[in-house]
């Protein structure tokens, strides 16, 4: 199995005589519960991963499968690989596992029998259907398939919580879960490829669908817990409880109710788990993750970071500015804020501390920059593809609309970093500490895969075709670099792609459960009514309410799941307020993204704090401050559609100029630095007021904002004397 960067491993730039700072910055971190197999077992697991990635590329480009069948196999493959790779409990220390925890193995071995029996029954159901049986007998499905499957799934999950084996050993409880995952997929493939599919959600649905859906949902939630923690699982369970508790709740939360059989017979369809989130993860997301894996194998990620160091490392606070560019580029591709923090932050955070940034500031800059990568077109961490799937708006239109808001966000973070560097007198890096810009320019052909991707998309190629061309070009371009991709490297990239994809796939499936609850119970529509009621008092108040709900729903969740859930709950209400669908979904998307740097649950900030050694809460507060523009930009493009390219060119140009001026004022006010001198509280208030006046984009508000900025500038100029130009 491919070696990958461990969070504790920090590159040592001083050891590189050629001053090429970045090495393996795009390597995925090895999670604490990730198994590390050896020898033949490692090769077997690698082969499974390669087959999984290859299956998707083959199905997407050469021989497409029937839609539901493809998504079922897609989820099942992720579950199988996930339970192989990720343990449900801590690993045993040397000599502990086989003796102390033998009882979990024996109990699990007993429950392997019902798991295998349920799997066998799916074969017998298939034979019955081939023989022309119109409907599988209910008693057979209940007692010979359903209850054995649930018993094996439940006991496998519970035993995995207590089974502490060595890091290189298979777990018997997890083998049960693998068998159950295959059983669930096999049953759905058998039943959904017949006319029985049409009965889902009715009293005529085969009872086995409900049993398989309950087991499948439990497996998805358990793997989600292992990969992302409890946040998404708890939210999912709250929504599931609501399905059955809803009829007893007062007010707008109440609804007529659904039976267990009716709900679960429909949740594992395109109304839930097999719906939009899985549709995107099984096509666009996995394709672009494989693309990212090819870039990783050809060391393009290293080039991105080294190029950023060569271009911006000399400026004051250079490593922080490098972090903005490098983390933005990498975050755009890999689709996870916290993961990007760990990969690029392992290099940039120590260097920021070296030039004078505090531990909190270094971690905060990296967290804010990595989070910003999720809103950077053209890939936007896969968010653009989910938005296109949910809204029906063409992907290219979404990518174009995202350009100006992304520029505003990164400009704001850059200004924040620059002002802090000026305020504290930080230095840049010396020439002898940096890669040579001339050398980096000679290797600019490594940008070709991303250029091909963008050009192909805007030439009208499908997203799948454009992504495939970009992936192939990454391999071809590598032949002109020191890191040539042969057959071995290509297989390695396919293997890495599968490992990288597991988390996002299972998160999308878990989000599908929540989306299913929202659509089947109608709670989203009732929330829209509530939002309309609030809007009668104040539309701005309704937007603020929507902002808080989007952030709360996204806390502790990866970007993909955060947006999918918030889009189902909040966006429909905004659309009913008369807001353009693109604006409404961008509004929700931004706040779902920035939940990663919003206290008290800020995943990206916590990951950065782990590297910098700072207090996690202090880092999250600092990253919130640095990324504050992301909390204002959505209101800016709500009041001024030109920021989403929804206007004439003159209006767009004016909006960009005034908005950039606004975020500059905001940065100066937040950081307390303006016109090359420290700002007093009153001046900071003037700057922040000027920034807020730029939000609406009207002529008079812009002129008023400029007037306040001029007053602040004159006040700052009086404070600065020729003999002391840096008054704090």
N, C-alpha and C positions, 0 to 999 in steps of 0.2 A: 504494500500500500504506500502511496505517495507520502513522503514526509511533508509536514506543513508547519507553519509558524505557530509556536506556542506563545500565549500572551506574555509569558515571563521573559521571552527572548527579545532583547532589544539589539538592533544592529549597532556596531561600534564604528562610527564614521571615521574616528581617528586612525583606525587600522588600515584604511584603504589608501594606498599610496597614490592611486589615480584619482582620488577624491570623488569617486562615484558613490554617492551616499546611500542610495536606495537599493536594497537587495531583498527580494521576496516580499515587498510591501503588500502585494495583492494576494498573498497566501491566506487561505481561510484559517482562522484560529481553531485549535483543537479544544473542543469543549471538555469540561471536567468529566462528563459522563460518557464521553466518546470512547468506544472500544478500539484498541490498537492490535489488530491480529498480526500473526507472523506466519511465515512459510506458506504452505499450501492453502491454508485457510484464507490468508490475505489475498492470494491470487484468485481464489474462488469468489470472494466478495468483490474484488475488483472486476472480475468477469461479469458478475451480475450487474454492477453499476454501468459498465460499458454497454451491455445489452439494453439496459433501461434507457440510456441516452440515445442509443442507436435506433431503438424502437420508435422513439418520438420523431427523430429526424426522418426516418423511413416513412412513417405514417403521415407526417405533415407534408412531405414533398413528393412521395412516389405512389404509395398505395394507401389512401385514407381509409380508416375504419368507420363504421357507423358511429355517429356522434356519442350516444350514451355508452356504447361498448368501449370506445376509446377513453372516455373519462373514467369509467369504472376501473379499467386496467391501469390508467394513470395513477389513480389514488391507491389502488392495491399495491402497485410497485413501490410507491413511496413508503407505504406502511411496512412492507416486507423489509426494504433496505433500512428504514428507520429503526425497526425493532432489532435488526441485526447489529446496527452500529451504535445505538444509544441505550445505555442501561437505565433501569428504572430506579436504581438506588446507588449509593456510593460503592466504589470498588473495594474489595477486600484487600487487606494488607497481606504481605507474604505469609503463607502458611495458615491464614485465617479461614478463607472461604470454604474449601471442601469439607472441613470438619464441623465448624461452628454452624454452618447454614445448610447442612445436609437435609434437614427436614423439609425445607422449601423445595428441594429437588425431588424428594419422594412424593410429596403431595402433588407437585406439578406433573410428575410422571403419571399419577393416577388420573388426573384430569386431561391428559393427552388422549385418553381413550374416547371420551365424548367429542373432543375436537375432531379427531380422525373419523369418528362415526358420522358426525354432521357433514364433513367433507364428502364422505362416501355417499351420503344421501343426495347430495347435489348431482352426483353421477346417476343415481337411480331416477331422480326427477327428469334428468335429460333423456334417459331411456324411455320413460313413460311418455314424454312429449313426442319423441320420435315414433312411438307406436300409435300415436294419434289420440292419446288421452286428452280431452279438452281442458280438464282442470285437475290439478293435483289434490288428492283428498286432504281435507283440513286436519284430520287427526294425525295423518302421516307427517304433515309439515310441523304440527305442534309438538308431538311427543318424540318423533324420530329425527327432527331437525332443529326446531326452534329452541326448546329447553336445553338440549345438550350443547348447542352453540352458545347460549347465554351463560350456562354454568361454566363452560370452559373459558369463555372470555372473561367473565367476572373473576374467577379464581386465578387465571393467568395474570390479570392486572394486579390483584392483591398480592399474590406471591412475588411478583416482580418488585414490589416495594420493599420486601424483606430479604430478597436474595442478593447476597453480597459475594460475587465471584471475582476472580482475577480479571485484570483489564484485557487480557488476550484470550479469554475463554468465552464460549457460547453460554447462554443462560437458558435452562430448560423452560422456565416460565415464559421467556420471550419466544422460544420455539413454538409454544402453544399459541401465543398471540400471532405469530407468523401464519400458522395453520388456520387460525380463525380468520385472519385477513384474506387469505386465499379462498376460504369457504364462503365468506360474504360476497366476494367478487364473483366466484363461480355461480352462486345462486342467482345473483342479479343478471349475470350474462345469460343464464338459462331462461329465466322468467321474462326479462325485459326484451328478449328477442322473439317473443310471442305476442299474441293479442292480449295477454294478461296485463301488459304494460298499461293499456288504456283504462284499467280499473283502479289505478292508484288514486287514493283520496276518497274512495267510495266504500260502501259496505260490501261490495263484491270483490274487493282486492284480496288476493290470497294472503292468509294469515302469516305465511312465511316471509313475505315482504317486510312486515312489521318487525318480526324477530331479527331478520338480517339487518334492518336499518338500525335497530337498537344496538346490536352488537357492533355494527360499523361505526356508529356515532361514538360509542364508548372507546373503541380503538383509536379513533381520530383524536378524541379528547386526551387520552392517555399519552399518545405520542406528542401532542401539542404541549402537554405539561413537561415532558422530558426536554423538548427543544426550546421552548420560550418561557417556561415558568407558569405560574398559576393565573396570571392576570386574565388572559383570554379564556382559559378554562372556566374560571369563576363567572365571567360575564356570560359565557355560553350556557352554563348551568342555571344562572339566574333567568335567562330567557326561556330555557326549557321548563323550569318550574312555573314560569308565567303561563305557559300553554295550558296547564292544568289548574293553576290557582286563579287565572284571570277571571273566570266566571264569578268568583266570590269577591272580587275587588271593586271598590266604589269608583264613581266618576268615569273619566274618559278611559281609564285602564280596563274597565270591565268589558267582556265580550261574551257571546253565547257559549263558547266552549267547544273543544274537540276531544274526542275519545283517544285513548292511547293508540288503538289500532289505526284509526283514520289519520291521525297526525303522522305517525311513523311510516305509514304506507306511502306517504307523499313527500316526506322530508328528504328521502334519498332519491329525488328526481331533479329535473331542471328547475323546480320551484325552490330547491334548497341546496343540498350538497353538490349535486351535479349541475348547478345553475351557473350564473355569470362568473363567479369567482373561480370555480374550477375550470370553466371554459377558457378563461384567460391563463390560468396557471398551466393548463395542458397544451397550450399553443404558444402564445407570445412569451410568457415568463420563462418557461423551460428553454425555449429557443435562445433567448437572450442570455440566460444563465450559461448555456453551452458556449455562446459567443464570448462571454466574459471569461470562461474557462480557457478558451483558445487564446485569448489575449494574455491570460495569466501564464499559460504554458510557453508563450513566445516572449514573455517578460516585458510586455508593453506597459504594464502597470509600473514597473521600475522606471521605464523611460518617462512616463508622465511625471513622476515625482522628481526625477533628476532634472528634467527640462524645467520644471517649476523652480527648482533650486537655482539653476543656472540663470534663469530670467529674473527672479525676484529676490534671491537670497541676499543680495548686497544691500537692499534697502533697509531702513530702520525697522527693527522687529522682523527681519527677513523670514525666519522659519514660520512665523505665524501667517504671513502672507502666502508663503509656499503651501501651508496647510489649507488655506482657502481654495487655491487653484487645484491642488492635487486631490484633496478630499472631495471637492465638488465633482471632478472628473470621475474618480473612482466610485463615488456614491451614486452617480447617475447610472452607472452600469450595474453595480452589484445589488441594488435594491434593498439594502438594510442599513440603517443609520448606525446602530451599535456595532455591527460587524465591520463596517468601514472604519469606525473609530479605532477598533482593535488593530486592524491591518496597517493603515497609514499612520495612525497615532503612535504606534510603537517606535516610529522614527521621528515624527515631527514634535511630539510633546517633550521628549528629553532635550531636543535642540532649542525649543522655545525657552525652556527653563535655563538653558545654558547662556542665552543672550539676555536674560534678566526678567522674563515673565514669571509671575508667581505660579505656584502649583495649580491654584484654582483657575487662573486666567489661561494657562496653557491648555488645561483640559477643556475649559469652556470654549475656547476658539476652535479646537478640533471637533468638539461635539456640534457646535453651530455649523461649521463648514460641512461636516459629513451629513448632517440633517438637510442642509441646503441642496445636496446632490440629488435628493428625492424630488426636487421641483425643477431640476435643470433639464430642459429638452436637449436632444430628441427622445431620450429613453425614459427619463423621470423615474428611475427605479421601478419600472413596470407600471407605475400609476397611470400613465397616459393610456395604456392599453386597456386597463380595467375601466377607465372613464369612457373610452370609446365603446366598450362592450355594453356598459350600463345605459349610456345616453343615446347611442346610435349616431353620435357626432363623428365625422371622419377623423381618423388619427392625425392626419396632417394638419387639420384645422386646430386640433387641441395643442399640437406641438408648437405651431406658430403663435397661438394665443399665450403660451407659457413663456415666451422669450423675454418680454419686458418685465413681468413680475420677478423672474429669476435674476435678471440684471439688477433690479432694485434691491433684491435681498442680498446678493453677493457684494454689491456696491456698499450697502450699509455695513455689512460685516467687515469689509475692507477698511472703511472709514473708522469704524470702532477700533480696529486693531492698530491702524496708523496713529490715531489720536492717543491711544494708550502708550504706544511706543514713544511718541513725541513728549508726552506728559512725564514719563518716567526716565527719559534720556537713554533709551535702549539703542544698542548698536545693531548694525547688520552683520552678516558673516563676511569674513575676509576672502579674498580671491583664492588663497591657498586652502580654504576649507570647502570650496565649491567645485562642482563639475564645470568643465569648460563649455561655455555657450556655443562656441564654434563646433565642438564635437557633437553637441546635442542637435544642432541644426542639421548636421550631415545625416543624422538618423531620423529626420522628420518624416521619412517614408513610413514610419511605424504608425503615423496617424491615418494612413490610407484606409484601413478597415472601417474606421468611424466615418471618414469622408464618404466612402462607398455606401455605407448604410444610409447616411443623410440624403445623398444624391438619389439613391434608388427609391427611397420613400417619396421624395418630392417629384420624381419622374413618373409616379403612379404605380410602381410595383406594389404588390401586396406586402404586408408587414412580414409574413412568413418568408416570401421570396427574398425580400431585402435583407432580412436577418440571416438567411442561409448564405447569400452572396457575401455578406460581411464576414461570416464565420470562415468560409472557404478562403477569402482574401487574407484573413489573419494568418492562416497557415502558409499561404503563398508568400506573403510579405516577410515572414520569418526566415525564408530561404536567403534573404539578402542581409540578414543580421547574424550576430554571433550565436543566436539561440535558434538554430534551424529545427523545424518540426518535421521529423520523419514519422514513420508508422508508429513507433513506440511513443513518441510525444503526442501524437494525435489520439492514441488510445488513452494515454494518461489524461489528456484534456477531457475526453468523454467521461472518464471515471470521475474526475474532479467535478465536472458539470452535474453529475447525478448527486454527489454528496452535497454540493452547494444548493441544489434544487429542493432537497427533502424538506427543509424548514419552511420554505415559502409555499410549497405544495400543501403540506399538512395545515398550515395556517389558513390558506385559502379554503380548504375543506371545512375547517372549524368555523371560519367566517360564514361559510355557506349554511351551516346549521343555524346561525343567528339570523341570517337573511331569510332562511326558510320560515323561522318563527315569525319574523316581522311580516312576511307576505301572507302566511296562512292564517294568522290571527287578526291581521288588519291593524295592528298597533301603530304602524307607521302612518296610516291614514288618520288615526285619531290624534297622533302627535302633530300632524299637519294642521288639524283643526285648532289645536291648542296654540300653535304658532300664529295662526291667523287671528285668533283672539288677542294675543299679545300685540300683534301688529296694528290692531285697531287703536291702541293707545299710542304706539310709537313704532315706526318701522325700524328705526335704529335700535330700539330696545329688543325687538324681535331678532335682529341680526346678532346682537350681543348674546342673547339667550342661545341662539343657534351655535355661536362660537364656543360657549362654555360646554354645551352638550357634545359637540364634535371633539373637543379636547378631552373631556371626561371619558367618552367612549374609546378614545384612542390611547389613553394612558396605559403603559405597560404592554402595548401590542405593537407588532411590526407594522410598518407603513401600509402594506397591502391590505391586511385585515382591518386596520383602523379606518382606512378610507372606505372599504366595502361596507362596513357596518354603518358608519356615519352617513354614507350616501343613501342607504336604505331608510334610515330614520329621519335625517334632517333635510336632505336635499329636496325630497318631494314637497315638503312644507314651504321651502323657499321658492320653489317654482310656482306653487299656488299663490304666493304673494305677488306674482307677476314678474319675478326675476327671470331673466333669460337662463335657460337650462345650463349653458356653458358657464356663465358667471356663478350660478348657484353651486354647481359641482366643483368649480375651482375654489370657491369660498370654503366649502366643506373640506376639500382635499388639503388645502394649506393648513388648516387647523388640526386635521388628523396627523399631518406630517410633523408639525411643531410640538405635538404632544410628547415627542421624544426628547425635548429639551425643556419641558414645562414641569416645574415642581408641583407636587412632591414625588411623582413617579416619572422619572426622566431616564429612559433606558440608555440613550446615547451619552448623557452626562455621567451616568453611573459607570459606564464602560470607560469613559475618559478618566474619571477619578481613580479607577483601578490602576491605570497606567501612571498617572501623575503622582499618586500617593496623597492626593488632597481629600478633604472631607467631601463625601458624595453630595450632600445637600448644598454645601457652599458652591460646589462646582455647578450644580443644576441651576442655582440662582444666578451665577455669573453667566452661564450659557444662555439663560432666558434673557438677560440684559443685552448680551451681544447679538442675539437673534431677534431682538424685539421688533425689527422691521417686518418680520414675517407675520406678526400679529396685527400690523397696521396695513400692509399691502393689500390684503383682501378687501378692506373697507375702501381703499383707494380705487381698486378696479370696479368695485360695486358702484361707486359714485361717478366714476369716469371710465366708460367702456372703451375709450381709446387705448387704455393700458392693456386691453386684451385684443388689440388690433381691430376693434369694432368701430372704425371711424375712417375719415379721410386721412391722407398722409400728413397734411398740415396739422390737423388736430392730434394725430399720433405723435408727431415730432414735438409739439408744444407740451403734450402730456408727459413725454419722456423727460424733457428738460426740467419742467417744474417738479416732477416727482423725484428726480435725482437730486435737485436742489433741496427738496423736502427731506429726503433721507439723510442728506449731508447735515442739515440743521438738526435733525433728530439725533444723529450720532454725536454731534458736538454737544448737544444738551445732555444726553445720557452720560457721556464720558467726562463732561466738564472741561472741555478743551476746544477753543475756537480762535481763529485768527492768530495762531502761534502763541497763545497764552492761555493759562488756566482761567476758567470762567467762574464767576461768583454765582450764588444761587439765583439772584434775580435775572442775570444774563441767561442762565440755563433755562429758566422758565420762559423767557422770551424766545429762545431757540426752539424749545419744544412746542410752544404755541404757534410759531411760524411753520413748523413741520406739519402740525395738525391742520392748519389752514390750507395747506397744499393738498389735503386729501380729496376734497370735493372736485378740484380741477376747474372751478369757475374762475372767470377773469378777475372779479373783485376780491374773491378770497385769495387768489394767487398774489394779487397786488398788495393786499394787506399783509400776507405772509412775508413778501419781499421787504416791505417797509419795516416790519419787526426785525427781520434779519439785518437790515441796514443799521437800525438802532443798536442791536447787539454788537455789530461790527465796530461801530464808532465807540461804544463803551469799552470794548476790548482794546481798541487802538489807544485809548487814553491810559489804560493800565500798563501798556508795554512801552518801555523806554529804550532808547538805543543802547544804553549800557547794560540793560538787563532784559533781553528779548524773551526770556522764558519764565515769566512769573507764574507761579502755580497758586 
